[in-house]
Amino acid sequence: MTQGTRDEAPLACVVLNPSKPAVTPALCSHLADALEAAGYRGPLWLETSRTQTGTAQARQCVASGARLVLAVGGDGTLRSVAAGLAGTDTVLGIIALGTANLAARNLGLRVGSLDALIATALHARPRVVDLSWVSTDPSDADLADLFEEPPGGWARPSLGHEHACLVVAGIGFDADLVASTRPDLKARLKWGAYALAAFENLSSPRMDLVVSIGEEAGGPGRAEVVSPRRHLERLSARTLLVANGGRLPAGIVLLREAAMDDGVLDVAAIDTVGGIVGWTSLARQVLPPYAATYTPSERALGRVVLRRGRDVVVRTATPALVQVDGDLLPPTRSLRVRLQPAAVRVSLPEGAH
């Protein structure tokens, strides 16, 4: 590529999490070579940190005129970069190097194959995916002392007071297992560390919830939207999930209908009765070959109530932790999730969603 041609080529940026063991000079050199071969100039390299997890870097990429931004890291990095790219024409390319890699799995990417991830990020046709925005009640700030702060600290809002979420926000058991997952085991066992933490949290208490779900489509963009028609329901559950995607590692499917480009949030209130027998009943309903084939809740010891909507408000009787794509938010009694449909352009393989 001549200098004049190179100056006219589209700009690429790379936002990477340097704490990931796979982020090495060899990887960076490989990415640079692949981008040049694909006809991009640059790239500009921006590293994340504990206080700047990718949103500000992504916004800097957009301001620099980038056509493509590669997010190199785990789900926390991906959701942060997605927040900075939301509502723009800049394309997100995903190089998934995390523990669970939920976003990549739910988007149909070949997790574990670096060459396949790079090829998709650089050459696949962009498609739009949804992004949700999670917030808690600011008046609950004094509840943080009720729970031990995680080693990396509580997640900071992505923009304003909201936390971007690509895949799933969970309150209760789901957040408790994230909180108790040991970093050293994550490094050794990958997603298996979450499975061990799940066993440690089988005695998580049942929550009394009031759930309000907006049943109609909201307006475009990031403006605050509250659907005019709402479904109000009282529920008891060990955990409540508000999700764009329902696939986990090891072939586990929690939400069969959940898709990251369907313009709707999937809600699952999950409860068990009968101790370990109830959890065993639930496991049979989410593991292959019966993934997300749920028994009617009045007959099952592992019970799942499914709902759908465009924005969700959850109120709990007692404070509970919240996790957003694997990052922990301080305890709260009030959770709000709203959807921004078609928010981010992502390079995806054909047939993925």
C-alpha positions in Angstrom: 0.0 0.0 0.0 1.5 3.3 -1.0 1.6 6.2 1.4 -1.1 8.1 -0.5 -3.3 5.1 -0.6 -2.7 4.4 3.1 -3.7 8.0 4.0 -7.0 7.4 2.3 -7.7 4.1 3.9 -10.3 3.8 6.7 -9.0 4.2 10.3 -9.0 1.3 12.7 -8.6 1.5 16.5 -7.9 -1.2 19.0 -9.2 -0.9 22.6 -7.6 -3.6 24.7 -7.5 -4.8 28.3 -3.8 -5.2 29.2 -4.7 -7.3 32.2 -5.7 -10.3 30.1 -2.8 -12.8 29.8 -3.5 -13.3 26.1 -2.8 -9.6 25.4 0.9 -10.0 24.4 3.2 -8.2 22.0 2.8 -11.1 19.6 -1.0 -10.7 19.6 -0.7 -7.0 19.0 1.6 -7.6 16.1 -0.7 -10.2 14.6 -3.7 -7.7 14.9 -1.6 -4.9 13.3 -0.6 -7.1 10.4 -4.2 -8.4 9.9 -5.6 -4.8 9.9 -3.0 -3.6 7.4 -3.8 -6.6 5.1 -7.5 -5.8 5.3 -6.9 -2.3 4.1 -7.1 -0.3 7.3 -4.7 2.5 8.4 -3.4 2.9 11.9 -4.3 1.3 14.1 -4.6 3.6 17.1 -4.0 1.6 20.3 -5.9 2.5 23.5 -5.6 0.5 26.7 -8.3 0.2 29.4 -7.7 0.6 33.1 -9.7 0.0 36.3 -11.2 3.5 36.1 -11.4 3.8 32.3 -12.8 0.4 31.1 -13.4 1.2 27.5 -16.2 3.7 27.0 -14.1 6.8 27.0 -11.6 5.1 24.7 -14.3 4.1 22.3 -15.7 7.7 22.2 -12.1 8.9 21.4 -12.0 6.4 18.5 -15.3 7.8 17.1 -14.0 11.4 17.5 -10.9 10.3 15.6 -13.0 9.1 12.7 -12.5 5.4 13.2 -14.5 3.1 10.9 -13.7 0.0 13.0 -12.9 -0.5 16.7 -11.6 -3.8 17.9 -12.5 -4.6 21.5 -9.9 -7.0 22.9 -10.8 -8.4 26.3 -13.6 -10.0 28.2 -17.3 -9.1 28.6 -16.6 -6.1 30.7 -14.4 -4.6 28.0 -16.9 -5.4 25.3 -19.9 -3.8 27.1 -17.8 -0.7 27.8 -16.7 -0.3 24.3 -20.2 -0.9 23.0 -21.4 1.9 25.3 -19.0 4.3 23.6 -20.0 3.2 20.1 -23.8 3.1 20.7 -25.7 5.2 18.2 -22.8 5.8 15.9 -21.8 4.3 12.5 -18.5 2.9 13.8 -18.3 -0.8 13.7 -17.4 -3.0 16.7 -15.1 -6.0 16.1 -15.0 -8.5 18.9 -11.8 -10.3 20.0 -13.1 -12.2 23.0 -10.3 -13.1 25.5 -12.4 -13.3 28.7 -13.5 -16.0 31.0 -17.1 -16.6 30.0 -17.2 -14.6 26.8 -21.0 -14.4 27.0 -21.4 -11.7 24.3 -19.3 -13.6 21.8 -21.2 -16.8 22.5 -24.6 -15.3 22.1 -23.5 -13.5 18.9 -22.5 -16.8 17.3 -18.7 -16.0 17.3 -16.2 -18.9 17.4 -14.9 -18.4 20.9 -11.4 -20.0 21.3 -10.3 -19.4 17.7 -8.3 -16.2 17.5 -8.0 -16.4 13.7 -11.7 -16.9 13.3 -12.4 -13.9 15.6 -10.0 -11.7 13.7 -11.4 -12.7 10.3 -14.9 -12.0 11.4 -14.0 -8.7 13.0 -12.2 -7.4 9.9 -14.2 -8.9 7.0 -17.7 -9.8 8.1 -20.7 -7.6 7.2 -21.8 -5.4 10.1 -25.2 -6.0 11.7 -27.0 -4.1 14.4 -27.5 -5.5 17.9 -29.4 -4.2 20.9 -27.9 -2.7 24.0 -29.5 -2.4 27.4 -28.9 0.3 30.0 -29.0 -0.6 33.7 -29.4 1.7 36.7 -30.1 1.5 40.4 -31.5 3.9 42.9 -28.9 6.5 43.9 -30.4 6.7 47.3 -29.2 3.1 47.9 -25.6 4.2 48.1 -25.5 3.7 51.8 -26.3 0.0 51.4 -22.8 -0.7 50.0 -21.4 -1.4 53.5 -23.8 -4.4 53.8 -21.7 -6.4 51.3 -18.0 -6.9 50.8 -16.6 -4.8 48.0 -15.2 -7.0 45.2 -11.4 -7.0 44.6 -11.7 -4.7 41.5 -14.2 -2.4 43.2 -17.8 -1.8 42.2 -18.5 -1.3 38.5 -18.6 2.4 37.5 -21.4 3.7 35.3 -20.7 3.6 31.6 -22.4 6.9 30.7 -24.2 9.2 33.1 -25.7 7.0 35.9 -26.3 4.0 33.7 -24.3 0.8 33.1 -24.2 -0.6 29.6 -25.2 -4.3 29.2 -24.8 -6.5 26.1 -26.0 -9.8 27.5 -27.6 -10.0 30.9 -28.2 -8.2 34.2 -29.0 -10.3 37.2 -30.0 -9.7 40.8 -29.8 -12.2 43.6 -28.2 -15.6 43.2 -26.7 -14.7 39.8 -24.9 -11.7 41.3 -23.9 -13.7 44.4 -22.0 -16.3 42.4 -20.2 -13.6 40.5 -19.2 -12.0 43.8 -17.9 -15.3 45.2 -16.0 -16.4 42.1 -12.2 -16.4 42.9 -10.0 -14.6 40.4 -7.2 -17.3 40.8 -9.7 -20.0 39.8 -11.0 -17.9 36.9 -7.4 -17.9 35.6 -7.0 -21.6 36.0 -10.5 -23.0 35.3 -12.0 -20.3 33.1 -15.8 -20.5 33.1 -15.6 -23.5 35.4 -14.8 -21.2 38.2 -18.4 -19.8 38.0 -19.7 -23.4 38.2 -17.9 -23.9 41.5 -19.2 -20.6 42.8 -22.7 -21.6 41.9 -22.5 -24.7 44.2 -21.3 -22.4 47.0 -24.4 -20.2 46.6 -27.1 -22.8 46.4 -28.4 -21.6 49.7 -28.9 -18.0 48.4 -32.1 -16.6 50.0 -35.4 -16.2 48.1 -36.2 -12.6 47.2 -39.7 -11.0 47.3 -39.9 -8.9 44.1 -42.3 -6.5 42.5 -41.6 -6.5 38.7 -43.0 -3.8 36.3 -42.5 -4.6 32.6 -43.2 -2.1 29.8 -45.1 -4.0 27.1 -44.9 -1.5 24.2 -42.0 -0.3 22.1 -40.3 2.9 23.2 -38.8 5.7 21.2 -35.4 5.7 19.4 -32.0 6.6 20.7 -30.8 6.9 24.2 -33.7 9.2 25.5 -35.3 8.0 28.6 -38.3 5.8 27.5 -41.0 4.4 29.7 -43.5 2.2 27.9 -47.1 3.5 28.5 -48.6 0.0 29.0 -47.1 -2.0 31.9 -47.4 -5.4 33.4 -47.1 -5.4 37.2 -46.4 -8.7 39.1 -45.3 -9.9 42.5 -42.8 -12.8 42.4 -40.6 -14.8 44.7 -37.3 -15.9 43.2 -33.7 -16.9 44.0 -32.6 -14.7 41.1 -34.1 -12.5 38.4 -32.4 -12.1 35.0 -33.1 -9.3 32.4 -31.3 -10.4 29.3 -30.6 -9.8 25.6 -29.1 -13.3 25.3 -29.7 -16.6 27.0 -26.7 -18.9 26.2 -24.0 -19.8 28.7 -20.9 -22.0 28.4 -21.1 -25.8 28.4 -24.2 -25.7 26.2 -26.4 -24.3 28.9 -29.4 -22.3 27.6 -31.5 -20.3 30.0 -33.6 -18.3 27.5 -34.3 -20.1 24.2 -36.1 -17.2 22.6 -33.6 -14.5 23.6 -31.8 -12.8 20.7 -29.5 -9.8 20.8 -31.2 -8.1 17.8 -34.9 -8.7 18.4 -35.7 -5.4 20.1 -37.0 -6.9 23.3 -35.7 -7.8 26.7 -36.2 -11.4 28.1 -37.0 -11.6 31.8 -36.6 -14.8 33.9 -37.5 -15.2 37.5 -35.8 -18.4 38.7 -36.8 -20.2 42.0 -36.2 -23.5 43.6 -37.8 -25.4 46.4 -36.7 -28.6 48.2 -33.1 -27.8 48.6 -30.7 -29.6 46.3 -33.6 -31.5 44.7 -35.0 -28.2 43.4 -31.6 -27.2 42.0 -31.3 -30.6 40.3 -34.8 -30.1 38.8 -33.7 -26.7 37.4 -30.4 -28.2 36.0 -32.3 -30.8 34.1 -34.3 -28.0 32.4 -31.3 -25.9 31.3 -28.7 -28.5 30.3 -28.5 -30.3 27.0 -30.5 -31.9 25.4 -33.5 -30.2 27.1 -32.0 -26.7 27.2 -34.6 -24.1 28.2 -37.5 -26.6 28.0 -39.2 -25.6 31.2 -41.7 -27.6 33.2 -44.8 -25.6 34.2 -43.9 -23.8 37.4 -46.8 -25.2 39.4 -45.4 -28.7 38.9 -41.6 -28.2 39.1 -39.3 -27.9 42.0 -37.0 -25.8 39.8 -39.3 -23.0 38.7 -38.9 -20.4 35.9 -41.3 -17.6 35.1 -40.7 -16.0 31.7 -41.7 -12.5 30.6 -40.7 -10.1 27.8 -40.8 -6.3 27.4 -38.9 -3.2 26.5 -38.1 -1.8 29.9 -38.1 -3.5 33.3 -38.2 -2.1 36.9 -37.5 -4.5 39.8 -38.0 -3.7 43.4 -36.8 -6.0 46.2 -37.9 -6.2 49.8 -34.3 -6.5 51.0 -31.0 -5.3 49.4 -29.4 -7.5 46.9 -26.3 -7.4 44.6 -26.6 -6.8 40.9 -24.2 -8.1 38.2 -24.0 -6.6 34.7 -22.2 -8.9 32.1 -20.1 -10.2 35.0 -19.3 -6.9 36.7 -20.8 -6.2 40.1 -22.9 -3.2 41.1 -23.4 -2.2 44.7 -26.4 -3.7 46.6 -29.8 -2.1 45.8 -33.5 -2.4 46.4 -34.4 -1.0 43.0 -33.2 -2.0 39.5 -34.1 -0.5 36.1 -33.2 -1.9 32.7 -34.2 -0.2 29.5 -33.4 -1.3 25.9 -31.8 0.7 23.1 -32.7 -1.3 20.0 -30.2 -1.6 17.1 -27.7 0.4 19.2 -24.4 -1.0 18.0 -23.0 -2.1 14.6 -21.1 -5.4 15.1 -19.1 -7.5 12.7 -20.8 -10.9 12.8 -20.7 -14.1 10.8 -23.6 -14.9 8.5 -26.6 -16.5 10.3 -25.5 -15.2 13.7 -27.7 -13.2 16.0 
